[in-house]
Amino acid sequence: MTSVRSDSVETVFIVDDDEATRAGVSDLLESAGLRTQQYSSAEEFLEIWNPEIAGCLVLDVRLPGMSGMELQGHLAESGIALPLIIMTAHGDMPMVRKALKAGAVEFLIKPFQDAELLEAVEQAFALDRSRRRDGELLHSIQARAGTLTERERQVMGMVTAGLTNKEIAEKIFLSVVTVKLHRSQVMRKMQAESLADLVKMSEWFNKSRGSAGG
Amino acid sequence: MTASAVNRISQGMFEYALKPCAVALCFVVVALLWTFPLQHVIAYPFVFLFFGAVMGSAWFGGVIAGFIAVVLSSLLITYFFIPPLYSISVTKESQSFLAAFILSAIAISIVSSTRKRAENAVRSARDQLEVQVQVRTAELEESNLEIRESERQLRMLTEAIPQQIWRADLLGRIEYCNQHLRDYIGGSSGALSGEFFFTILHPEDEPIFRHRWESALTSGERFEVQARVRGADGIFRWFLVRSIPQRTESGRIARWYGIHIDIEEQHRTQQTLFRAQEDLSRSGRAISLAEMAASIAHELNQPLTALLTHASACRRWLQAEPANMQRASAAADRIVQETTRAAEVVRRVRSLFSKTDYVRLSTNINALIEEFAGLLRDEAIRRGVSLKLRLTEELPMLHIDPVQIQQVLLNLATNGMEAMTESDGPKILEISTATRRPNEVLISISDSGSGFPEHVDARMFEPFFTTKKEGTGMGLAICRSIIEAHDGQIWVERLDSNTIFCFVLKAGA
């Protein structure tokens, strides 16, 4: 069983080619007690990026080299789910729609009010946190599932599919008592408090396997 | 007494005394000498030879000689032939004979001298006539020569003049082409007649050329059109074709004279100029303005974003418990920096639009409009718009920036032509000039297009106002700022379905 990495401090990564804007955004976020890091281009950000980082990305649309929209596409393709806040000086509605559709948390038209940015960052952090919590949960479920024996995994699949102990015993040619024993073992190993809890874990597990397979 | 007077008297003596006396004496003596032998043959006193002498004297010596001959003859006849012979006295019976002789002789003398004078008069008249005829003939020959020479020179001139010249009859049939024209089109004079000329016109210019030429033939007005004419080498060149009718005294058109002036070079220059102008205006109207606006917005947005974020941060640093004075102060420093940067952007934009070149030239507005119409001609043809000028003559000279005023004309004319794009009726763009008050010239551009809705009249000249899909809304705003910089006024009027943009320029401005 693993836990949230203690060193993954939530950080706002600011990518803007204009130093003054970058500094301003950073100053504002720091005044709200947030940690920030600044990058002048998309390429510079990609250099330091690693899957462990937590927080969100505040990105300018108009960048030298890879544009903000291109970076967003690139991150999505790489399966990086870091929440994005996009800034632009152009109120280009098709671009706004496209960015939001591609998963941007918020779209800020420059110049923007401090509350707009802080709310967007807060929202992005919440999203990131739940994203990471989900990831950790999945991780631990996978770890617990790893401790099950073949027979126990078989019983768990049938239990979560809604079969009664008697039905399971008939299907795998075991006594009802043995099935009950396996079942209690599964509940203990998976740290499930109820059948409903186990069903939920099984769904998560199947989903992650399905998505990994697909 | 002067020598000339003496001379005149002596000449008179000879003319009226000596010569008649000598002539009369000669004739009478000859007659006398012939009469002596003859009187022995003829019984009667023979006096006929004396009549001959009188006649001869009067003929050759004049009336005075005649009378002298009469007197001499009478004396000699009396002395020699009338009894008593060899005496001056006359017998009574011979007196009537003598009297008859004298009277007859006088009559003969008068008749003869008169005849002589008449004949002399006739002869001298004939001589004079002959002289006159000769003089006249000489004069005629000379003037004939002059006419031939001037005709030759004229022909040489029309042949040698470096322009293409033709002459046509009243129906427009070509009668003559000069060498240059024949050389250019590569045909004989005959080849140019009839339809041939229309076949060497550029297909795009042919309809308008034909239309104008036919209407000139019917109206009898002078004809002028620019058209591309194909040369013998197959290459089209631009020509200004101009023709004027020659009228008889009764005002009927006798023939047409035409000239083709090669304007290829001018046209090319004009085209280049026009294209440059069009590019300029197009970029000025559509691309640059939009781009510039976006660029200015972006340039300003950056420092504004920084300003707003730093200012917000500054407030937050101050509101914190405890207040972070160091960070607040740093933020304030950045605010100052960014404000300076924003101000710099504004200053740059201002300097970009500020008018540094103030130009005012004394300009003939009609000439400017005519030049402008020349530039607009192709565009008008392309859009199927007929361009009309109605210019009032003798307008005061205006002190204006000709380029800027042409910019205004171009904006208004382009607006007008664009407004007529959808129009089904005749597309007419009319530019006219008039005096409004003394020293004020009114220029108006009228189109027969769909027009603006009336409620936008007031807003039309505002920046960024447009009814066009692709418009930037700067065209009329620029026009207004130019006209106002000239101390003039610009407004819009309506007449039936026509939209009329008017502006006034002051002559004294």
Interface residues (C-beta under 8 A of the other chain):
Chain A: D18 A20 T21 A23 G24 V25 D27 L28 E30 S31 A32 R62 M87 A89 H90 K110 P111 F112 Q113 D114 L117
Chain B: A294 A297 H298 N301 Q302 P303 L304 T305 A306 L307 L308 T309 H310 S312 A313 C314 R316 W317 A320 N324 R327 A330 A331 R334 Q337 E338 R341
